């Protein structure tokens, strides 16, 4: 599945709850290590999730702190590495949409 096809849905989910595209981008960049230009490039190249995460400059070392349930599955228990990264991103955007402060979402 192309990351660029899911990205607008992530932004819409956050914006419906009063959050911004910039906050979604910040969460994505925190998780993956992309900067704004790198994220934009990946979106323009229409890469799939596997490529998006595979080319990520530097997954955040605090990803082990991302815990909880997405789609009735605990993200920390997901065995497939790619699916776990996808669900980490879903979880972070869910937290953003629920109004959690950005400093807590970014585990800082």
C-alpha positions in Angstrom: 0.0 0.0 0.0 1.4 3.4 -0.9 2.2 5.6 2.0 1.1 8.6 0.0 -2.4 7.3 -0.2 -2.7 6.8 3.6 -0.9 10.1 4.5 -3.9 12.3 3.7 -6.1 10.1 5.8 -3.8 10.5 8.8 -3.8 14.2 8.3 -7.6 14.3 8.0 -8.0 12.2 11.2 -5.9 14.7 13.1 -7.5 17.8 11.6 -11.0 16.6 12.4 -10.0 16.8 16.0 -8.4 20.2 15.8 -4.8 19.2 15.2 -2.7 20.3 12.3 -0.8 18.8 9.3 2.4 20.2 10.8 1.8 18.2 14.0 1.2 15.0 12.0 4.4 15.7 10.0 6.3 16.3 13.3 5.1 12.9 14.6 6.1 11.1 11.4 9.5 12.8 11.4 10.1 11.9 15.1 9.3 8.3 14.4 11.3 7.9 11.2 14.1 10.5 11.2 12.9 12.1 8.0 13.1 15.9 7.8 10.4 17.8 6.1 12.1 17.6 2.7 12.7 13.9 3.1 9.1 13.3 4.0 7.9 15.4 1.0 10.2 13.4 -1.3 8.8 10.1 -0.1 5.3 11.3 -0.7 6.1 12.5 -4.2 7.8 9.2 -5.0 4.6 7.4 -4.0 6.5 4.8 -2.1 4.9 1.9 -0.3 5.0 1.5 3.4 7.9 -1.0 3.2 10.0 1.4 1.2 9.0 4.4 3.4 10.1 2.7 6.6 13.0 0.9 4.9 14.5 4.2 3.7 13.8 6.0 7.0 17.0 7.7 8.0 16.8 6.8 11.7 14.0 5.2 13.5 13.6 6.9 16.9 15.3 4.9 19.7 12.3 5.5 21.9 9.9 3.5 19.8 9.9 0.8 22.5 7.9 3.4 24.6 5.0 3.3 22.1 2.5 1.0 23.7 -1.2 0.5 23.6 -3.9 -0.9 21.4 -4.6 -0.1 17.7 -7.4 -2.1 16.0 -7.7 -4.3 19.1 -4.0 -5.4 18.8 -1.3 -4.4 21.3 1.4 -2.6 19.2 4.2 -3.9 21.5 3.1 -7.5 20.8 3.2 -7.3 16.9 5.8 -9.7 15.6 6.0 -8.5 12.0 8.5 -5.6 12.0 6.9 -3.7 9.2 3.4 -4.1 10.6 4.6 -2.9 14.0 6.1 0.3 12.4 2.8 0.9 10.6 0.9 0.5 13.9 3.3 2.7 15.8 2.5 5.4 13.4 -1.2 4.7 13.7 -0.9 4.8 17.5 0.9 8.2 17.4 -1.6 9.8 15.1 -4.5 8.3 17.3 -2.9 10.0 20.4 -2.6 13.2 18.5 -6.2 13.1 17.4 -7.3 12.4 21.0 -5.7 15.6 22.1 -2.7 14.2 23.9 0.1 16.8 24.3 2.8 16.6 21.6 5.5 16.3 24.2 3.9 13.1 25.6 3.3 11.7 22.1 6.9 12.2 21.2 7.9 10.4 24.5 10.2 13.3 25.5 
